[in-house]
Amino acid sequence: MKRWWLPLLWIGAAHGAVTRDVDLQLAERDYQQHCQQCHGVNRIGGTGPALLPQSLSRIKPAEVRQVIENGRPASQMAAFGTVLEPARIDALALYLQRPLAVEPTWNEDDIRQSHRLLADVARLPDTPQHKADPLNLFVVVEAGDHHIDVVDGDRFEVLARFASHFAVHGGPKFSPDGRFVYLASRDGWISLYDLHNLKLIAEVRAGLNTRNLAVSKDGRWVLVGNYLPGNLTVLDARDLSLVKTLPTVGRDGQASRVSAVYTAPPRNSFIVALKDVKEVWELSTGPSPDFVPRRIETEDDLDDFSFSPDYRQLLATSRKAQGGQVIDLDSGRVVTDIALPGMPHLGSGTYWKRDGHWVFATPNISKGLISVIDFNTWKVIKQIPTLGPGFFLRSHVNSRYAWTDVFFGPDNDAIHLIDKQTLEIAHTLRPMPGKTAAHVEFTRDGRYLLLSIWATDGALIVYDSNTLQEIKRLPMNKPSGKYNVGNKIEFAEGTSH
């Protein structure tokens, strides 16, 4: 089945050719004539992605004009440089960043009509039809040209590659046995892929702008958190058919977007953070769930969170606390605030044992430091200076080091290796000088790790986690995240959840 997901990127008014005198009415007519057939009435998407500010907010601004003017290789995105004069291309690029006069809707009927079954699981073998270890596969998001790679984690070879929807986000999630992977895109498409048979099984559009998804411990349910419309979508994990939608409205009647959804396996529940309401929701997933939320009041709106190792507490990003907020899920109360400078990225932090005690470390997206927190006292025990603000921090129970990038700094080609016992930077690597290095994921046994070079001519670099010797490079187009099946379904120490 062919897919033509236009990775059309959004330009801001900062582009030099865009002026205050652009004719947005003409731009709207140009959209209707040249773009609407693929991208839909009201820009909510069709065979191409949604072209809404909510969907395109993280995209680099200058690229949109290139795509409109020059098209996109290996896609049905045509080049309009010979059709539209430069000023009209500028105006069209600016038009795409403007919000709609009326916010678009996406209801349960829309979801059902978008649902499509692409293969019959009942007719497929229930054992792997390849020779790779099914629990040591990696699912790699290749963001540069919107594809997914399935990589053998022993031989470090690509087993399969398939087109994804626009801007896969939030990290793939897996069924408890590791056979199926679930992918969410920014513009609301959810995909179900069979890793045993290397086949796409089903797709559905759960919303117009989606944050992320989670899969229940028993593998029965998929919960999707949406920005637009602000709600939760519950899907049947077997085929992505709609179960129900849940409006995310606080006790006070305030509607909210969803910041994040994760599964809490020991609790048999989903945990949901709301972006515009001071509440965390817990939704039971068994044995006969009604998906009525248990509401936990917070002291601030939350952006993202991590769990404590026993899943009793949330470590949540809190603007009011100027750092972190600790919420006890058993009592439903805020335990304490954790004063942290800058903008800690707690959702990308990780924990490990140091001197027999659990500690948690978080990168910071506005300051060059790693904050290390004691789980017993909730005190910051060390601030580790880095070469710049970072985004991801990863480790493994069998690794001596925690690996962190400096994604937002001028030295973003560097990777720091932090000794988990001394809390000092033991090594700094520069895998490809001048190109951004980020996001590490270990093999299931922790012997090797994969690191991304975020460039169109980038790569996955395989390292021996003990000797730090490079083992192999797999050329890829801006590989963003990669996710090991075994680590994810076992919720292994050191990886993201």
ChimeraX attribute file (.defattr): number of C-alpha atoms within 10 A of each C-alpha:
attribute: neighborCount
match mode: 1-to-1
recipient: residues
	/A:1	5
	/A:2	8
	/A:3	13
	/A:4	19
	/A:5	24
	/A:6	25
	/A:7	25
	/A:8	24
	/A:9	23
	/A:10	25
	/A:11	25
	/A:12	20
	/A:13	16
	/A:14	11
	/A:15	14
	/A:16	9
	/A:17	12
	/A:18	20
	/A:19	14
	/A:20	7
	/A:21	8
	/A:22	17
	/A:23	16
	/A:24	18
	/A:25	12
	/A:26	14
	/A:27	21
	/A:28	17
	/A:29	13
	/A:30	17
	/A:31	21
	/A:32	16
	/A:33	10
	/A:34	14
	/A:35	19
	/A:36	19
	/A:37	15
	/A:38	19
	/A:39	21
	/A:40	18
	/A:41	15
	/A:42	17
	/A:43	21
	/A:44	21
	/A:45	21
	/A:46	16
	/A:47	16
	/A:48	25
	/A:49	28
	/A:50	29
	/A:51	26
	/A:52	23
	/A:53	16
	/A:54	18
	/A:55	26
	/A:56	24
	/A:57	14
	/A:58	11
	/A:59	17
	/A:60	12
	/A:61	18
	/A:62	17
	/A:63	16
	/A:64	24
	/A:65	24
	/A:66	18
	/A:67	22
	/A:68	22
	/A:69	20
	/A:70	15
	/A:71	19
	/A:72	17
	/A:73	11
	/A:74	8
	/A:75	14
	/A:76	15
	/A:77	20
	/A:78	16
	/A:79	16
	/A:80	18
	/A:81	17
	/A:82	9
	/A:83	11
	/A:84	15
	/A:85	11
	/A:86	16
	/A:87	16
	/A:88	19
	/A:89	23
	/A:90	27
	/A:91	25
	/A:92	27
	/A:93	30
	/A:94	24
	/A:95	24
	/A:96	25
	/A:97	21
	/A:98	14
	/A:99	12
	/A:100	13
	/A:101	7
	/A:102	7
	/A:103	9
	/A:104	14
	/A:105	11
	/A:106	14
	/A:107	11
	/A:108	15
	/A:109	9
	/A:110	14
	/A:111	19
	/A:112	16
	/A:113	10
	/A:114	15
	/A:115	19
	/A:116	16
	/A:117	15
	/A:118	14
	/A:119	15
	/A:120	10
	/A:121	17
	/A:122	7
	/A:123	7
	/A:124	13
	/A:125	10
	/A:126	12
	/A:127	11
	/A:128	15
	/A:129	13
	/A:130	13
	/A:131	8
	/A:132	17
	/A:133	14
	/A:134	21
	/A:135	20
	/A:136	21
	/A:137	27
	/A:138	27
	/A:139	25
	/A:140	24
	/A:141	27
	/A:142	28
	/A:143	23
	/A:144	18
	/A:145	23
	/A:146	21
	/A:147	19
	/A:148	21
	/A:149	21
	/A:150	22
	/A:151	23
	/A:152	23
	/A:153	25
	/A:154	13
	/A:155	10
	/A:156	19
	/A:157	15
	/A:158	16
	/A:159	16
	/A:160	14
	/A:161	15
	/A:162	15
	/A:163	16
	/A:164	24
	/A:165	25
	/A:166	26
	/A:167	26
	/A:168	28
	/A:169	20
	/A:170	18
	/A:171	22
	/A:172	25
	/A:173	26
	/A:174	26
	/A:175	24
	/A:176	19
	/A:177	14
	/A:178	21
	/A:179	19
	/A:180	23
	/A:181	19
	/A:182	22
	/A:183	25
	/A:184	31
	/A:185	28
	/A:186	25
	/A:187	31
	/A:188	32
	/A:189	25
	/A:190	27
	/A:191	23
	/A:192	24
	/A:193	19
	/A:194	21
	/A:195	24
	/A:196	18
	/A:197	18
	/A:198	18
	/A:199	17
	/A:200	19
	/A:201	20
	/A:202	22
	/A:203	22
	/A:204	24
	/A:205	25
	/A:206	36
	/A:207	30
	/A:208	25
	/A:209	26
	/A:210	33
	/A:211	24
	/A:212	27
	/A:213	27
	/A:214	30
	/A:215	29
	/A:216	24
	/A:217	21
	/A:218	15
	/A:219	17
	/A:220	15
	/A:221	22
	/A:222	25
	/A:223	27
	/A:224	27
	/A:225	32
	/A:226	29
	/A:227	26
	/A:228	23
	/A:229	23
	/A:230	24
	/A:231	23
	/A:232	24
	/A:233	22
	/A:234	22
	/A:235	22
	/A:236	16
	/A:237	21
	/A:238	16
	/A:239	20
	/A:240	25
	/A:241	21
	/A:242	20
	/A:243	15
	/A:244	13
	/A:245	18
	/A:246	14
	/A:247	14
	/A:248	26
	/A:249	17
	/A:250	18
	/A:251	12
	/A:252	7
	/A:253	9
	/A:254	11
	/A:255	18
	/A:256	24
	/A:257	24
	/A:258	28
	/A:259	22
	/A:260	26
	/A:261	26
	/A:262	24
	/A:263	24
	/A:264	24
	/A:265	17
	/A:266	10
	/A:267	19
	/A:268	17
	/A:269	21
	/A:270	24
	/A:271	24
	/A:272	28
	/A:273	27
	/A:274	28
	/A:275	22
	/A:276	20
	/A:277	24
	/A:278	19
	/A:279	23
	/A:280	24
	/A:281	22
	/A:282	25
	/A:283	21
	/A:284	21
	/A:285	23
	/A:286	16
	/A:287	8
	/A:288	7
	/A:289	11
	/A:290	10
	/A:291	17
	/A:292	11
	/A:293	16
	/A:294	14
	/A:295	16
	/A:296	18
	/A:297	18
	/A:298	20
	/A:299	18
	/A:300	19
	/A:301	22
	/A:302	26
	/A:303	19
	/A:304	22
	/A:305	26
	/A:306	24
	/A:307	24
	/A:308	17
	/A:309	18
	/A:310	10
	/A:311	16
	/A:312	16
	/A:313	23
	/A:314	23
	/A:315	24
	/A:316	27
	/A:317	27
	/A:318	26
	/A:319	17
	/A:320	14
	/A:321	16
	/A:322	16
	/A:323	21
	/A:324	26
	/A:325	26
	/A:326	23
	/A:327	24
	/A:328	17
	/A:329	19
	/A:330	10
	/A:331	11
	/A:332	18
	/A:333	15
	/A:334	17
	/A:335	15
	/A:336	16
	/A:337	21
	/A:338	20
	/A:339	16
	/A:340	20
	/A:341	16
	/A:342	16
	/A:343	18
	/A:344	29
	/A:345	26
	/A:346	28
	/A:347	22
	/A:348	22
	/A:349	28
	/A:350	27
	/A:351	28
	/A:352	20
	/A:353	13
	/A:354	14
	/A:355	9
	/A:356	7
	/A:357	10
	/A:358	15
	/A:359	24
	/A:360	25
	/A:361	28
	/A:362	27
	/A:363	29
	/A:364	30
	/A:365	21
	/A:366	17
	/A:367	20
	/A:368	20
	/A:369	23
	/A:370	26
	/A:371	20
	/A:372	22
	/A:373	21
	/A:374	17
	/A:375	16
	/A:376	9
	/A:377	10
	/A:378	20
	/A:379	15
	/A:380	17
	/A:381	15
	/A:382	15
	/A:383	18
	/A:384	16
	/A:385	14
	/A:386	23
	/A:387	20
	/A:388	21
	/A:389	26
	/A:390	28
	/A:391	22
	/A:392	24
	/A:393	32
	/A:394	24
	/A:395	29
	/A:396	26
	/A:397	17
	/A:398	15
	/A:399	19
	/A:400	15
	/A:401	23
	/A:402	24
	/A:403	26
	/A:404	29
	/A:405	30
	/A:406	29
	/A:407	25
	/A:408	18
	/A:409	19
	/A:410	13
	/A:411	20
	/A:412	21
	/A:413	21
	/A:414	26
	/A:415	26
	/A:416	21
	/A:417	22
	/A:418	22
	/A:419	16
	/A:420	22
	/A:421	12
	/A:422	9
	/A:423	19
	/A:424	16
	/A:425	18
	/A:426	13
	/A:427	13
	/A:428	16
	/A:429	14
	/A:430	15
	/A:431	17
	/A:432	14
	/A:433	12
	/A:434	12
	/A:435	18
	/A:436	25
	/A:437	30
	/A:438	26
	/A:439	24
	/A:440	26
	/A:441	26
	/A:442	30
	/A:443	24
	/A:444	23
	/A:445	14
	/A:446	17
	/A:447	15
	/A:448	22
	/A:449	26
	/A:450	29
	/A:451	24
	/A:452	27
	/A:453	24
	/A:454	25
	/A:455	17
	/A:456	16
	/A:457	13
	/A:458	23
	/A:459	24
	/A:460	26
	/A:461	21
	/A:462	24
	/A:463	19
	/A:464	16
	/A:465	21
	/A:466	14
	/A:467	9
	/A:468	13
	/A:469	11
	/A:470	15
	/A:471	13
	/A:472	16
	/A:473	16
	/A:474	15
	/A:475	14
	/A:476	23
	/A:477	20
	/A:478	22
	/A:479	29
	/A:480	26
	/A:481	26
	/A:482	26
	/A:483	27
	/A:484	28
	/A:485	30
	/A:486	22
	/A:487	25
	/A:488	21
	/A:489	17
	/A:490	15
	/A:491	15
	/A:492	16
	/A:493	19
	/A:494	23
	/A:495	22
	/A:496	21
	/A:497	21
